[in-house]
Amino acid sequence: MNYESQPLQRHEIEAMKADKEILDRVVQSYRVMLDFYGMQLKSPETGLLARVEPERKYVDRTRNLARSSHNYLRISRILKCLSEFGLEHLNAGFLLHVLNEQSEHDELNTPTLKNSMDKWWANCIRNVEEREWIGRRVRRVRTEEFSFTREMYESALERRRETGSFEEREENSLDEYSEEENGEEEEAEEKNEEVNGSKA
């Protein structure tokens, strides 16, 4: 902790966000920290992460992250920093990567890490729609026998890149179709009751 540091002012943040060199340095710093945690940034555009290579390096660094809870506050600060600098899209890539490791591979699954992720990291996303979408996936992994697979992870980030949203339009269409179908069934049942009533 640097006790001589000064709070960053709004006009300073705006000036830094307008400087590509500064933003590149922020992303490079993010890469360095990811490497320390056993991860690597595959796509700065989508936020896609992968395991660091070689495998032995990944195992050692992931084990350290799972056991060393003093890192969790640092991660909260990193995610908040990315949001401040207009790089919030990287946060979802981090959270969903960790969720995939937890649900599909049983890694990074310690109670303290999950507690920090659920209570703090997930709330570092300011975009309400994205925060709620991720929150629903986290709750399903925690409460159901649901596996958030690598394929789901990559598809979600690519879908957001293409459409601007994690939401699946096909799912919405299916929901709308189901509602229409249910409405038609209820209408048919009412007509049958009217016919049977008149016959009686």
FENHUZI-V746009 format. One line per field, one symbol per residue. phi: phi as a letter, one per 40 degrees, with the letter a starting at -180 (. if undefined). A space follows every 50 residues. Layout:
phi: ???
This chain:
phi: .ccccbdccdccccccccbccccccccccccccdcccgbaccaccbgcba ccbcdccccccccccccbcccccccdcccccccccgbcdccccccccccc ccccbfbfbcdccccccccbccccccccccccccdcccccccbbcbbccc ccccccccccccbgaccccccccccccccccccccccccccccccccccc
